């Protein structure tokens, strides 16, 4: 931050001098949202997120941070703001003001390409313009704070990003992988391509004579033996089919960090969930406020579960279903929930739904499995094999509201004599997963 940039407290006092007294300290800043925006109520998860964004704003002005990390922070923030008006979605907060204070001097120096170019940050620019002009925030520009707004040319858009096409993205990754394999050096730096193998030199061409004539001219020379035909190689045995088992399903404890309404679908929530994935895992990103590796998950629970129950809580996630794009948002997992078994003619959308909860103290990423069905899950379930669909029939809740698997309810397991009865869903710490009140329910 340059020497001419006012401190955050000076900026707050200059814009809200009637509300923010001179006695306000840095420690008071996280609590100012309700003072600055009294018509808004903030939940505990939102207050936690506000605190995390205030930390991010301080990192953005840290001169000691390396360029790569700084660029990563800006990229994550731009992605976060792509579908949001404010940092919390639609609610204004002191975090927006603090982040504006950190970013305004930076954006002021950006050229057109950094703002709206192919590798720019257009959503940050759009958000910043909203904050400095919206009467909701009511920022003041004078000698005590920033002397003027950041000048933004709304019509100067250098690059329009098109939505990512799932098929094109898959083909691109496939092509890149093939190019890498083709260019990769082999053992001892030599290529194993058949084209590079040495070809045996033959003898110089000689006039051909019949076998009979050769035998007459040189009777002592034996005739050349004919080559024996090679026996065909036996066909490779077909790969052994993996027996059906619920352990093929990757069930884990997940931590919902944030949940919002889907921008294009009234029935869907979009949740940011930490599932214990290592950095670089496919279909994950870094949650900027917390630094955790997260998945974006769409769930059809809007109207069935209050959004307040989807904030800052532990759930059970199905983590190896094939990712699907739901109304423009790619979903990389599924939230496990219980609902009453619907009788013929009943409306399934009017039934109560309860999220499956892990035992107290379970950590995000902890493996979850049905007792007696231990085993390693598949990387990604093959949709054609219908493992999830066949096993889910046995997912249920007991009279004591514990989540369980009834193997005898699965036709294939029952016919093979591998049902094992009802087995509880437990974590590696042996705690049992439960629901609030539903008994004999279906879980999916």
Secondary structure by P-SEA (a helix, b strand, c coil): cccccccaaaaaaaaccccccccccccccccccccccccccccaaaaaaaaaaaaaaaaaacccccaaaaaaaaaaaaaaaccccccccccccaaaaaaaaacaaaaaaccccccccccccaaaaaaaaaaacccccccccccccccccccccccccccccccccaaaaaaaaaaaaaaaaaaccccccccccccccbbbbbccccccccaaaaaaaccccccccccccccccccccccccccccccccbbbbbbbcccccccccccbbbbbcccccccccccccccccccbbbbbbbbccccccccccccbbbbbbbccccccccccccccbbbbbbbcccccccccccbbbbcccccccccccbbbbccccccccccccccccaaaaaaacccccccccbbbbcccccaaaaaacccccbbbbbcccccccccccccccccc
